Amino acid sequence: MSTGFLNIDLTALAHNWQALDAMTSVETAAVVKADAYGLGVDKVARALARAGAKTFFVAVAEEGVKLRQALGPNPAICVFSGHMRGDTDMIGDMGLTPMINTVGQLTRHLESLPGHPFGIQLDTGMNRLGMEIDDWASVAEIALGQNCQLVMSHLACADEPDHPMNRQQLDQFHLMTDGIDVPRSLAQTGGILLGPEYHFDLTRPGVGLYGGLPFADAQPVAHLDLPVIQLRDVAPGETVGYGNTWTAERPTKLVTVAAGYADGVHRILSNNLQLWHGAHPVPIVGRVSMDLITVDVTDLDEVPGSLSLLSANQTVDHIADRAGTIGYEVLTSLGARYQRRYSGG
């Protein structure tokens, strides 16, 4: 095989969900949007259901359809984008719960699927999705008198515990929802870590399930090994890769591995990351190209058959730091060419 092997540890995934669940006294859901953050929603969601999750969140109705097919009729599947035009049949047929974001969505839902469950998403300051306070005040009595299952909002800065926005949004959520007789939800992974006053009736961990920050105690879930497809000797003064961005300063053994920016190894990592052979780091040299990466293995005692990009030695957040991004982007960029293998769970 000349493609990488993405190994997904379902036991670690279940452990992470259970650890986050143990931090609260309320229901813990699971966010599995974007194909379970790139790791494969069918197997990931089933493992989370076995661990105890009963409510799941996806981004769009199409993801909800696939998830329903994987999980069967019982779990609740909530759709963050709400009830969009064209979603009615999917929502009705698949028993999805749209998180209504606008007065127009609420009207569409109540008229097209009367009696069908829904939730409400409120904007408490992020200015992304959800009803603002005046819109909510105009329809709250109507919405809460229907089959409303959940009222939620989303924290913008929960990964920064001391950020004043957290308290501002908490206060706004209380202002908009105190006294209602419907379950409430505010906390994602970071919100869980902020403590009980952010937990309300249901939490919605996402990236922490998959081994990402801000859940620093998470077990790694994704492990990625890249096969070596060629070995060559490079003399001092020779250059490597597009643009001649790396020049050998000593007799060098290089290997070429099968992965590149088409597989989610971003080009900004050129000359800026290491792969691992067991406990030994080896540097990427030259530019990351679409399908290939070159690595200096001169200091290894043997020529490796593969090198690890993701392992216990190098997590998605280590890579994200090097790329100037976040672990979410690293996970969701993992390419379709990798052979996915699942263990445990």
Secondary structure, 3 states (H helix, E strand, C coil): CCCCEEEEEHHHHHHHHHHHHCCCCCEECEECHHHHHHCCHHHHHHHHHHHCCCEEEECCHHHHHHHHHHHCCCCEEEECCCCCCCCHHHHHHHCCEEEECCHHHHHHHHHHCCCCCEEEEECCCCCCCCECHHHHHHHHHHHHCCCEEEEECCCCCCCCCCCHHHHHHHHHHHHHHCCCCCCEECCCHHHHHHCHHHCCCEECCCHHHHCCCCCCCCCCCEEEEEEEEEEEEECCCCEECHHHCEECCCCEEEEEEECCHHHCCCHHHCCCCEEEECCEEEEEECCCCCCEEEEECCCCCCCCCEEEEEECCECHHHHHHHHCCCHHHHHHCCCCCCEEEEECC
